[in-house]
Amino acid sequence: MKEAKNTRPSRRQVLRLTAMVAASAVSPNAVRAQRLQDANSYVAADGVGTFESVWQTVRDRFYDPQHNGLEWSAIRERYLPEVQRASSQSSVAGVINAMLSELHASHTRFYTPDEPDYYQLADIFVGALRQRGLQRAFPDGRISYPGIGIISRPEAGRNTITGVIDGTPGQEAGLRAGDKIVAADRSIFEPVGSFRGKVGESVVLEVQRGDSVREIPVRPIDLEPTKMFLRGLESSARVLESNGRRIGYVHVWCYAGNNYQRALEGLLSQGALRDADALIWDLRDGWGGARPEYLDLFNARAPTMQVTDRGGASEFVNVKWRKPVAMLINNGTRSGKEVLAYGFKKYRLGELIGTRTEGAVLAATAFLIGGGLLLLAVEDVRVDGERLEGVGVTPTIEVQAGAATAGSDDPQLSRAVAVLSGT
C-alpha cells in the first residue's frame, strides 16, 4: 500500500502561485516596458561582457578569417579600455560600432532596442534567432515596437527622414522624405523612445521642412515589422495617369521573404495594378533579402497559369509582367535589392532611375547579444562573378532626390513616369 502524502501546498508554494497569477495579469505592454527598463539599468560588467561576446562572435563568424587585414586581437585591446569607461548601454554600443567599423564591411553593426532596426532585423532573422535567445529578448514571442513607420538617420543633432512607409501614421500625418525632426513633445527626438508609453496618443513633432519649422501631430501605433512592410507594399500600389497611359507604381520596402514577392504578383495579376500599361518598381530604402529569381517576373518567354477550383476561386501561378517597366534605386537600396538592380540593368529589362545603390552585398545573419542585436556579415557574395560590395549599381538614368519642400515632387518618380509615358 502506497504511503499517503500531504497534498496541501506549503506556504512557499502558495506565495509562488500567487506571484505567478499576479504576473499573468500584467499586460504585455507593461511586461515589455519593464523589460526595457531593466535593459536600460546599466551595469559596467554587463557592458564589458557584451563587448567581449561581440568581439568573439566576429572573431569566429566574420566572413573573412583574416578580418580584412586587421589584427583582431589588437583591435580588442584598443577598444577594451573605452568600453570599460562606458557609463550607459548606448555608449557601449557606440564603442562596439566604432570597433566594427574598422572592418569596413556592410551588414556588420550592433543595434539596441532604442532603434527601429533592432526590431525589424529581429523579425527578418526570427528563424535563426529562435536558437539564439529570441525568447529571452521577446518573452511573449511578439516582435513589435512603438512607432510611426518612418525611416530616418541622425544628422547634426536631429533626425532626417529618408523614407515614409505607406499606410503608416507617418504617412497619414503628411511627413515626407527630407523632413528633419527637431523634437518630439518639446524633448529630444528618439526614433523609439519618443513613442514609448504613448501608443494611441498624440505626439507633436517639431519638423523642419526647407526653411520653415512646423508642428505636426502624429499618433504612434504598435508596429510589427513584417506586417508593416507588407502593408506598406500593398498600400503603395496605385496607377498614375500620364500622356494617356496608365503607369502602375509599387514600393517594395522590404524583400526579406517570399510573401513580399507573392503580394507583388497578386497586385499585378489580380489587384490594383493589373490594368496598368507600364510599371514603376520602387526598390529605394528599406531592407534587402531579395532572391535573383524574382527577376523572372519579367521573363516574357515563360507562361503564366491561372488555376480555378470547383468553387470558382481563381489564382495566378508563375505570374509574368510583359509590359514596360522601370526600377527606382538610391543609396538606400541595399543587399538583395542590389542583386535585382544588377540583373535588371545587365539584362536590359528597363531603365534604372535614381542614384547609385549602397554597395552592401555581403550575406549576413543576426545574433542577440547582451541587450542588443549584432548583424554580422558571414559570407562573401559575387554576382555573375562580379563583387558588388563597396561598389553598388549605377543607374542608367541618374536623378538626384529632391528636398522635402512644400509642394515639391519626387523627381526620381517623376522621371520614371515621363520615361514610361513618353512625355
Secondary structure by P-SEA (a helix, b strand, c coil): ccccccccccaaaaaaaaaaaaaaaccaaaaaaaaaaaaacccaaaaaaaaaaaaaaaacccccccccccaaaaaaaaaaaaaaacccaaaaaaaaaaaaaccccccccccccccaaaaaaaaaaccccccccccccccccbbbbbccbbbbbbcccbbbbcccccccccccccccccbbbcccccccccccccccccccbbbbbbcccccbbbbbbbbbccccaaaaaaaaaaaabbbbbcccbbbbbbbbcccccaaaaaaaaaaacccccccccbbbbbbccccccccccccccccccbbbbbbbcccccccccccccccbbbbbbcccccaaaaaaaaaaaaacccccccccccccccccccccccccccccccbbbbccccccccccccccbbbbbbcccccccaaaaaaaaaaaacc
